[in-house]
Amino acid sequence: MKQTTKEKRIEHRLQPGVLTLSGFMGTDKRYWQEIVAADEAKLEELGITAEEIADRMQYFTDQSWDLFDRELELEGKFSVETEVVRGKLPCPFSHAGIYRKAFTILTRIDTGESLRWSSLNLHLIRDHHFFEGIGSPFRLNPEDLVRILF
Amino acid sequence: MTELILRDIGILTLVSVVFAIILVIAQKVLNNYGILKIRINKKRDVEVQGGNTLLSSLADKQIFIPSACGGRGSCGACKCIVTEGGGPLLPTEKPLLTKQEIEGNVRLACQVKVKSEVQIEIPESIFNIRRFRTRVTKIEDYTYDTKGITFTLLDPDKISFKAGQYMQLESQPYAKMKQKVVRAYSISSKPQDETSFQLIIRLVPEGICTTWVHQYLKEGDEVYLTGPYGDFFIRDTDADIIFVAGGSGKAPIKAMLEDLEIVGCNRKMTYYFGARTTKDLYLTEYMQHFESVFPDFQYVPVLSHAEPSENWQGRTGFVMPYFKERIENPQNTEAYLCGSPGMINAVTKGLIEMGVAKDKIYYDSFG
């Protein structure tokens, strides 16, 4: 794939050791644009938009933000907590803003399935439709998100 | 025919080379800003090589403006007032500045290039900040994810700081990390130790600097730090004190208590330490020893996720419900908080509801 200078810069920032220890690509050999396109196709198949998913994730993060070290039960089937640690991360797509290292852990009480996302995940999904490469520690599969979040 | 083609190629090559040389010379001339003056607080001048960022130009003159991201424009810590010569506000700065800051000529020192004479305003305390070459002399495991690191100063060999202030640690390249990063950590030892200091560092998942500290840093290593920074320190009053910390937020409170032990303190003090389980508690006996040092001090660990198997006999849940056990006179109470933004928000709300004045609540937020 022929990449522009800007796209190459993004590709570089997604690699391990640039912004985060393990980077955003995992073991995925695809270009980030291909990952975005594949996940967008999956979203269409699932009948949902990235923004709708991000809205739902943001709701859980907001609800648990001030309950430090405590879980909150929501809607009778979710347990959620958000932990904030020191530090902030910039967006690898050079989007304006920086994101707290805040991790939300959502568990479905009925199935025991759980998801973990960071503030940066939320931004990457909402604004860039980037769910990260397969094998990345913070990769979120659209199918898992739809199944667990709603 | 071939001769003509070769001649044309030769001419074209020559023209290209000439243009390239002109371009290189022009670039050198146009980008050479020469030696420029930075006027600080209307009374002190430093001369720097033009063309570099304000942050690095000042650092070259041993003036260290705080920066947690090493000048990448992502942390927003290197704010300073630029009254002249900063050029237009850049799109990279806008997201990190409030409307009031923009109106007040606040800029990010890492984004402003020194291309003409510049006038800036910075806090006087910044002149006390130095870059220290140190040696790691002790690494202690406090919990499964928290270490205490002692740094002995090599050059300069002495430091002056206030208990509660923080240092910026420079990590070195390791594994896949090709470049150093800079991160801020509170000093956890007393300021009377002028030749060394300790930091308490908790491992952050995927954290570049904390992974380096936990997995690569060894006793005997040479490490660079800058500091001290910050305005989180105990106010000299006679008010009662509530300390609240969680995780590595224990560091500045430990420094404050050690400092008070030396200078003496008769104030009523209570220290609430929030942790998830008994595995997250550390330095408990050491903190309890302050109960015999001060006339009225209590250390209160509170666990949020204590398992029945842990047989925890202490307090559980949030720390806030326990404030009423010790706060008798909210109007004469100060609070010092260190931890996550969620913790700071919740505790601040709880204290204000009890009648503690908002301007008496001081905090160092992880956010």
Interface residues (C-beta under 8 A of the other chain):
Chain A: Q15 P16 G17 V18 T20 L21 S22 G23 W65 D66 L67 F68 D69 R70 T82 E83 V84 V85 R86 G87 K88 L89 P90 A96 G97 I98 R100 K101 F103 P137 F138
Chain B: A68 C69 R72 G73 S74 C75 G76 P91 T92 K94 P95 L96 A175 K176 M177 K178 R183 A184 Y185 R202 V204 P205 E206 G207 I208 T211 G246 G247 S248 G274 A275 R276 S304 H305 G317 F318 G339 S340 P341 G342 M343 N345 A346 F366 G367
